[in-house]
Amino acid sequence: MQLIKLEVIKSTTNEIIRTISFNKTGLSLIVDKTNKINSGSNIGKTTAVKVIDLCLGARSVSSLYKEKDTGENIIVGQFLEDYKVIAILTCKIGNKKHVFKRSLYKNGTYEIDGEAVNNLQIYCCKLNSIVFDNKNNVPTLRQLISKFIRLDNANEAALLKFLGTYPKNYKYQAVYNYLFGIDNTKSENVNILEENEKIDKDIEAIYRKNSISSLTEFETKINLMTEEIDKFKKAYAEVTVVDDYATKINENQLLLSNIQKLELKYARLRLKQDLMKAKIEREKENFFSVDIKMLKELYAETKLHLSESLYDFNDLTNFHNSMVNKRIEMLQDTLNEITKETQQLALKLQEQRKIYESKYVSFNVVLKDKFEEKYNEFVTNKIKLETYISDYQYVKQQKEIENNNIRNKLIKNDNSEKRSEIIERLNFYFKRLTHNIIGESYAIVFDAKEDSFPIKIVGLNGKPGTGIKKAMITCFDMAHIDLIIEKKYHMPTFLIHDKMENIDLMELTKIVDEGRNFSGQYIIPILSDRIARLGIKDDEVVLSLSAKDKFFRI
């Protein structure tokens, strides 16, 4: 894939803002002609390559007017929205031209070769098929194209780990196998491995939630919780949830028995009281209450007919009534004793009832609280147990899916001979470039193990230092493009490297020299003062920008 032209247009007026025609091979420089003092003032050299990246599936158009360091450029954002600015990237793949159109405003449209595309996801899938002949979309377009378009400092610093989001090694294995044309079976495994990775994250979250680290711990925890629940059931059945339950029950029953005895005795005394009162009332009825005058007349007549003399009537009456009074007094004394005993018993009974009520209520409150406490604990543990069992079953199920996935992984087409041949050709270009640019030959080592990062760079003096990493990126990416051209892979043959301002001038000179003879396209946004002494030719500059002529001309 070769880049031909980039156009930026106001779709509201069809006014062309920019047209950049790229050189077919070698250098294509986007130059900021401002001096050092005014450099980096949103002139737009980086914006130009960001637009290319957007045409090739980059996610967010806001990257054109938002920066972490400088914030949001509201003027640019509003300009893109007001004029519905679009970008059109024309390229050549084989002998066929393709046109990729991308709106540079929010919720804009996408087109591929004049055909509208519904959304960014479909757009990227179609581009993956066109640019990389990757119809399965594994690896994804952005995983592959990031090797050819390096815009972020983080990506450059990483050198070999150009994806920037710290994916697993197996993803890099798939990406590098694809990019180097070794085989694509590992790409077919990516979906399986990604699914297993998601399963591992789910399992880890469940383990963390339950404060465990393995299925064995899960089983142990379930067993312990089951034992606790069984203990509660037994304790509930035997009413042993309250300490000294039997003793307290016996105390209350003894107290109740005493109260019942006192109540029986009290009832008997009250009955005696009532009987004694009835007797007294009957005695009172024995007092004479007849007509005295008439009784006297009867007494006088009786006396006339008797030879013996009678007692005096009054004496007789008084004697009778005195006897009645005597019996009443005796009965009243007995009643007073019974009443006194009854009152004392009533006080004692009242006191015993209060004691029983206090103990009974207190005991039942404790019993109720303990039962509630234990029952709540039981319910909590039961819910926990159900959750543990549910989580445990889910983890077991996910583990089985994981194992099935591993069993279903493709292990065919190891292609060790092909890999050795390709790495040998890649090193042929890489050694030459590192020798010419860095002054020391380095080599690429490929590790095919799935759990290993696939690429290492080694030299006579060990790994490359941080000071030469930017130059090493150029060597690595150029060598890859040389391999693509030699093997006629269906892939891009261009490189875009931003952030070249701080590279050593001697290394930059050598990079420019190699770039001029490069069989692919090397697109570099750069400050003019960095290349002023490099003898840059006019035809090597495809776009010149300045403070008076910024990228969007605003």
Secondary structure, DSSP 8 states (H G I E B T S, - for coil): -EEEEEEEEETTTTEEEEEEE--SSEEEEEEE-S-TTTTTSS-SHHHHHHHHHHHTT-S-GGGGTEETTTEE-HHHHHHHHHTTEEEEEEEEETTEEEEEEEESSTT--EEETTEEESSHHHHHHHHHHHHH--TT--S-HHHHHTTTEE--HHHHHHTT-TTSS---HHHHHHHHHHHTTS-SHHHHHHHHHHHHHHHHHHHHHHHHHTT-SSHHHHHHHHHHHHHHHHHHHHHHHTT-SSTTHHHHHHHHHHHHHHHHHHHHHHHHHHHHHHHHHHHHHHHHTTS--S-HHHHHHHHHHHHHH-SS----HHHHHHHHHHHHHHHHHHHHHHHHHHHHHHHHHHHHHHHHHHHHHHHHHHHHHHHHHHHHHHHHHHHHHHHHHHHHHHHHHHHHHHHHHHHHHHHH-------HHHHHHHHHHHHHHHHHHHHHHTSS-EEEEE---TTS-SEEEEETTBS--GGGHHHHHHHHHHHHHHHHHHHT-SS--EEEE---TTS-HHHHHHHHHHHHT-SSEEEEEEEHHHHTTTT--GGGEEEEEBTTB-TT--
